[in-house]
Amino acid sequence: DYPKWIALWIMDKCDENDICTGKPKPLTVPCATYNNAQKMRAAISHKFGRDHGLGTQPWMENPAYPGRFIGNPSLSVVVSQYMISLWRRKVHAGETVTSAHAIDEPTLKALWVFN
């Protein structure tokens, strides 16, 4: 069940709660940001899409062969729902979550000039 393993991998690194106990992690355990979670998902999407040839189609059961799945497991509903949940919890906890949509025109121009 690849989508659950992907969500658990991201959860282990980025969630405030321990995946085994459900309790908050000790303060000594570093917790990655939502931006790191996005990068982790992008990396695994690339791995499954390019290296394993699964492309960019969402993970779903093959209608011709029930019980078999097609598509990229990191683009499944399970992983998408977890990412939305993580985003909400990180924002609620006070983390500043940024996205490509948050880049304004002056910042984009500065990036273009820099490169």
C-alpha positions as a Markdown table, in Angstrom:
| # | Residue | x | y | z |
|---|---|---|---|---|
| 1 | Asp | 0.0 | 0.0 | 0.0 |
| 2 | Tyr | 2.4 | 2.7 | -1.3 |
| 3 | Pro | 0.3 | 5.8 | -0.6 |
| 4 | Lys | 0.1 | 5.0 | 3.1 |
| 5 | Trp | 3.8 | 4.4 | 3.3 |
| 6 | Ile | 4.5 | 7.7 | 1.6 |
| 7 | Ala | 2.2 | 9.5 | 4.0 |
| 8 | Leu | 3.8 | 7.8 | 6.9 |
| 9 | Trp | 7.3 | 8.7 | 5.7 |
| 10 | Ile | 6.3 | 12.4 | 5.5 |
| 11 | Met | 4.4 | 12.2 | 8.8 |
| 12 | Asp | 7.4 | 10.7 | 10.6 |
| 13 | Lys | 9.6 | 13.7 | 9.5 |
| 14 | Cys | 7.2 | 16.6 | 9.5 |
| 15 | Asp | 4.4 | 15.9 | 12.0 |
| 16 | Glu | 4.4 | 17.2 | 15.6 |
| 17 | Asn | 3.1 | 13.8 | 16.9 |
| 18 | Asp | 4.9 | 10.5 | 17.0 |
| 19 | Ile | 3.5 | 8.0 | 14.5 |
| 20 | Cys | 3.8 | 5.1 | 16.9 |
| 21 | Thr | 2.3 | 6.7 | 20.1 |
| 22 | Gly | 0.2 | 9.5 | 18.7 |
| 23 | Lys | 1.7 | 11.8 | 21.4 |
| 24 | Pro | 3.7 | 15.0 | 20.8 |
| 25 | Lys | 7.4 | 14.4 | 20.0 |
| 26 | Pro | 9.9 | 15.6 | 22.5 |
| 27 | Leu | 11.3 | 19.1 | 21.9 |
| 28 | Thr | 14.7 | 17.5 | 21.2 |
| 29 | Val | 13.4 | 15.8 | 18.1 |
| 30 | Pro | 13.6 | 18.1 | 15.1 |
| 31 | Cys | 10.4 | 18.5 | 13.1 |
| 32 | Ala | 10.6 | 19.5 | 9.4 |
| 33 | Thr | 8.5 | 22.3 | 8.0 |
| 34 | Tyr | 5.6 | 22.1 | 5.6 |
| 35 | Asn | 8.0 | 23.3 | 2.8 |
| 36 | Asn | 10.2 | 20.2 | 3.6 |
| 37 | Ala | 7.1 | 18.0 | 3.3 |
| 38 | Gln | 6.3 | 19.5 | -0.1 |
| 39 | Lys | 9.9 | 18.8 | -1.2 |
| 40 | Met | 9.7 | 15.2 | 0.1 |
| 41 | Arg | 6.5 | 14.6 | -1.9 |
| 42 | Ala | 8.0 | 16.2 | -5.0 |
| 43 | Ala | 11.1 | 14.0 | -4.7 |
| 44 | Ile | 9.0 | 10.8 | -4.3 |
| 45 | Ser | 6.7 | 11.8 | -7.1 |
| 46 | His | 9.7 | 12.3 | -9.4 |
| 47 | Lys | 11.2 | 8.9 | -8.3 |
| 48 | Phe | 8.0 | 7.0 | -9.1 |
| 49 | Gly | 7.2 | 9.1 | -12.2 |
| 50 | Arg | 10.5 | 9.1 | -13.9 |
| 51 | Asp | 12.6 | 6.2 | -12.6 |
| 52 | His | 9.7 | 3.7 | -12.3 |
| 53 | Gly | 7.8 | 5.0 | -15.3 |
| 54 | Leu | 4.5 | 5.7 | -13.5 |
| 55 | Gly | 4.1 | 9.2 | -14.8 |
| 56 | Thr | 1.9 | 12.0 | -13.4 |
| 57 | Gln | -1.4 | 10.2 | -13.4 |
| 58 | Pro | -3.2 | 9.9 | -10.0 |
| 59 | Trp | -3.0 | 6.5 | -8.2 |
| 60 | Met | -6.2 | 4.5 | -8.8 |
| 61 | Glu | -7.4 | 1.0 | -9.3 |
| 62 | Asn | -7.1 | -0.3 | -12.8 |
| 63 | Pro | -10.7 | -0.6 | -14.1 |
| 64 | Ala | -9.6 | -3.4 | -16.4 |
| 65 | Tyr | -7.9 | -5.4 | -13.7 |
| 66 | Pro | -9.6 | -5.0 | -10.3 |
| 67 | Gly | -7.1 | -5.2 | -7.4 |
| 68 | Arg | -4.2 | -3.7 | -9.5 |
| 69 | Phe | -3.3 | -0.1 | -9.4 |
| 70 | Ile | -2.0 | 2.4 | -12.0 |
| 71 | Gly | -0.5 | 5.8 | -11.7 |
| 72 | Asn | 1.8 | 7.5 | -9.3 |
| 73 | Pro | 1.2 | 6.6 | -5.6 |
| 74 | Ser | 2.4 | 9.9 | -4.3 |
| 75 | Leu | -0.4 | 11.6 | -6.2 |
| 76 | Ser | -3.0 | 9.5 | -4.5 |
| 77 | Val | -6.0 | 10.8 | -2.5 |
| 78 | Val | -4.4 | 9.5 | 0.7 |
| 79 | Val | -1.3 | 11.5 | 0.3 |
| 80 | Ser | -3.1 | 14.6 | -0.9 |
| 81 | Gln | -5.5 | 14.5 | 2.1 |
| 82 | Tyr | -2.6 | 14.1 | 4.5 |
| 83 | Met | -0.7 | 17.1 | 2.9 |
| 84 | Ile | -3.8 | 19.3 | 3.3 |
| 85 | Ser | -4.2 | 18.2 | 6.9 |
| 86 | Leu | -0.5 | 18.8 | 7.6 |
| 87 | Trp | -0.8 | 22.3 | 6.0 |
| 88 | Arg | -3.7 | 23.2 | 8.2 |
| 89 | Arg | -2.0 | 22.0 | 11.4 |
| 90 | Lys | 1.2 | 23.8 | 10.5 |
| 91 | Val | -0.6 | 27.1 | 9.9 |
| 92 | His | -2.7 | 26.7 | 13.0 |
| 93 | Ala | 0.6 | 26.1 | 15.0 |
| 94 | Gly | 1.9 | 29.4 | 13.6 |
| 95 | Glu | 4.3 | 28.2 | 10.9 |
| 96 | Thr | 4.5 | 30.6 | 7.9 |
| 97 | Val | 3.7 | 28.4 | 5.0 |
| 98 | Thr | 4.8 | 29.8 | 1.6 |
| 99 | Ser | 4.1 | 28.7 | -1.9 |
| 100 | Ala | 5.0 | 29.6 | -5.4 |
| 101 | His | 1.7 | 31.5 | -5.6 |
| 102 | Ala | 2.9 | 33.7 | -2.8 |
| 103 | Ile | 5.7 | 35.2 | -4.9 |
| 104 | Asp | 5.0 | 38.7 | -6.0 |
| 105 | Glu | 6.2 | 40.5 | -9.2 |
| 106 | Pro | 9.3 | 42.2 | -7.6 |
| 107 | Thr | 10.5 | 39.0 | -6.1 |
| 108 | Leu | 10.0 | 37.1 | -9.4 |
| 109 | Lys | 11.9 | 39.9 | -11.3 |
| 110 | Ala | 14.8 | 39.7 | -8.7 |
| 111 | Leu | 15.0 | 36.0 | -9.2 |
| 112 | Trp | 15.0 | 36.4 | -13.0 |
| 113 | Val | 17.8 | 39.0 | -12.8 |
| 114 | Phe | 19.8 | 36.9 | -10.3 |
| 115 | Asn | 19.7 | 33.9 | -12.7 |
